[in-house]
Amino acid sequence: MKEIPILLYKNIGNYPENMMEDGMLPETFEKQMKYLSENGYTIVTLSQALDHMNRKIKLSSKAMAITVDGGYQDAFVNVFPVLKRYAFPAAFFIPPEYIGKQRTINGEPIECLNWDEVSKIKQSNMEIGLLAYHGRNIKTDYDENAIKENVATEMKIMGQEINSQIKYCAFKEGIPQQSLWHFLKSMGFHAVFTQCPTNRRVSVDGIGRIQIDDDDHNIFLTKISKTYLFFKDKRAWKYLRKYKIDRLAHWISEAWNRVKGE
């Protein structure tokens, strides 16, 4: 399968520092979308990305897709208007059991979307997907029966609230084993998305997305590069992290920004 970058965003807002490990500031998101728009990037739907991976169509070398996980209200306030302004499609993965309620990040409350907001997003050329298993990971030793029960319950809620097929499912991290993937297919899912690295070749039962969670523009440029796409799911990542080479890249970029006075 031939990949394009699929970007993963989570909470985008002005939150306390302990809530921003996976998040970014709204002005950073705006800057990144402006850069993509002004530099010839083509933002495509997940369906187009999958067709490209399966060689049914051939997309531009600067094509990529955007996904937003969490179901947080900031997706409607800080993300949705920017995407509409640049006419960028995106997929919003939501945990339906939290819609209209609160979730927590590191113990801090964060407001979630309500169903009216979800409906408005869906009506604007955006895809709604399922963020399964309460947004938890399935990296190791997961309880398959618990996940199946949870997904069945979540899909029942989605069926009651959204009058269209839900084609895509996402987990925080990890790849479903074969029996779980067969169950997900039986529920109507065309593909499962997760966070890279997956430590394996790309396949529709677990497509690794590139998490964008840094306000440093140099890091963003690195993550949308072809080089990063090539290495993102390689097993070499465990060594990069073991020896903190990924952190070194951040330090170099931060030092360069200081030199430029940014």
Order of alpha helices (4+ residues) and beta strands (2+ residues): beta-alpha-beta-alpha-beta-alpha-beta-beta-beta-alpha-beta-alpha-beta-alpha-beta-beta-alpha-alpha-alpha-alpha
